[in-house]
């Protein structure tokens, strides 16, 4: 029973990051975001919700696998700390981009997020390979999101 509780807490915790951040997104999608010039590779708006929901699920399972190793081991604590740091930057990006309507500042944040995701995967791999592998789709999506964010800055603010 304790494993199920930890698994659910890990998944719900990660999903909440997306849900809370999503509030600022929904308020800006139909008003501000639609006015921005976007690059040719910009996916349709409806795609972001299912992708992020899936990524937060994978992140939650990854965190659970770390948690299963126990927090007493230094390597596990290090991986956990990187995980929580990247989750914090993930949480901040959405309100900055959509709430503050600041793609340039959001670009700085997402670049830091990319670095933290790589470090999280590196340190997580030492503890649980599966936990690290579960973060690879997240790294790929955030890499794509970084390119999209940079293109939006270039198309709308570098004039």
C-alpha positions, 0 to 999 in steps of 0.5 A: 500500500505504501508503494501505491501511495508514493506512486500516486503522490509522485504523479499527482505532485508532478501533474499539479505543476502542470495544472497550476501553471495551466491556469495562466496558459488558458487565460492567454491562449485565446487573447495574447498567444494567438496574436504572436507570429509563430514559426512553421514548426509550431504545433497546434494548441490542442497538442500541448495539453496531452503531451504535457499530461503524459510528460508529467505522468512519466516524471511522476513515475521517475520520481517514484522510482527515485523515492523507492531508493530511499532518501538516506543515500547521497546519490538519491538525494542529489538526484532528487534535488536536481529533479525538484530544481528542474520541476521548479523551473518548469513551474515558473516558465508557464506563468512567465511566458503566458502570465507575464507575456514575456517570451524573452525572460521565459527563454532564459528560464527554459535554457536553465531548465534544459541544463537542469533536466540534463543534470537530473538525468545524469544523476538519476541514471546513477540511481535508477536507469529506468527513472532516467530513461523516463525523463528522456521524452521530457528532455526532447520535448523541452528541447523542442519547446526551447526552439519554439520559444526562441523562434517566437522571440525572434519573430516577435521581438527582434524587429 
